[in-house]
């Protein structure tokens, strides 16, 4: 397992390092932007040019009232932040089984004194550590950004709660991608399928908030259970959302271990 962990670290080092830097840097720069530019004023002027129903969505749902706290919280809901998290989770999961079968390495790897359970467990531990590091990098970016630019908006507790929420969201995407990976033989198909699922989930949340008639979509979107504004602006920490994301992760991982023990390789 240690040799496999070293191999995974060596293979993914550059990709993971870039994701850590990009997410931490994004959150840091958003603090700088909020502190040095009247972003709230600019957005309020822009909002006046859109229809009234979109004004409410932008102001309350997306930017949490366009306050300084809300704009910093939006940094965690920024499409780039969400894309970095999902891309990391999907890439690690799709390569774990389907990717190794595709490149012809799975039989060689399992010919070593390593059980299938320990093989998949090693990938899971590496992914969990990586996604935790990514979440903490974003948290550190926000913390250092507000300190550097004199915002002093949030203490460590809500930032840690937000990092936990972000981590569980990405673990849920990882578990869903892992389920497909243990059934598939090509990593590209897994990546494409989960990427479409991520997009569908994102737009389901947007439509559910925008259109009352589409509110029924909200419980089916994973992004409904990830809410930086509630944690950072309203100081609300939803344990039920964490339970949903954690349950999805546990079910996906459990199904993946069961299927990987049963399937023929390659």
C-alpha positions, 0 to 999 in steps of 0.5 A: 500500500505504501508503494502504491501511495508513493506512485499515486503521489508521484503521478498526481503531484503536479495536478494536485499542486496546481489545484491547491494553488489555484483554489487558494489563490482564487479565494485570496484574490477575491478578498483583495478584490472586495477590499480594494474595489467597490464590487458591491456598488458595481454589481448593484448597478449591473443588477438594475439592468436585468429583469426584477426576478433576476435581481432577486436571484443575484442579490439574495441567492447568489451574492448573499445581499451583495454585502462584503461577507456575501461577496467573499462567500460567493468566492466559494460558490464561484464556478472556478472553485466548484470546477476545481473541486469536481475536476480533482474528485472526478480525475482521481476516481476515474483513473483508479480503476477504469483508467488502469484497465484502459492503460493495461496496468491493472493486472500488473498492479494486482499481481503484486501482494496487494488485495483488491480491497487494499488497492481500492482503499489506498486510492480512497485514502489518497483521494480523501487526503487530496480533497481535504488538502484542497479544502484547507487550501481554499480556507487558508486563502480566505483566511490569509486574504482577509488578514492581508487586506484588513477585512477581518470578517470570519474567525477560524470556526466558520471557515473550518465548517465551510471547508468541511462542507466543501470537502464532503461535496467533493467526496460525494462527487468522488464516490459517484465517479468511483462507482462508475469507474469500477464498472467501466473500462475507459476513464474518458467515459467515466469523466464525461458522464460525471461531468455531465452529472455535475453540470446537471446538478448545478443547473438544477440548483440554479433553476430551482432557485430561479423558478418557483415551479422548478423548486422540486429540483433542489433536493436532487442537486448536490449543490443544494447541500453546499451553502457558503452564504449560510455558513459565512453570512448567516452563521448557520451550519446545517448538519443535515446537509452534511449528513446527506453528502456523507451518506451519498459518499458512504453508499457510493464507496460501499458499492464500489468496494462490493463491485470491485471484488466481484468484477472480472479484470481487465 
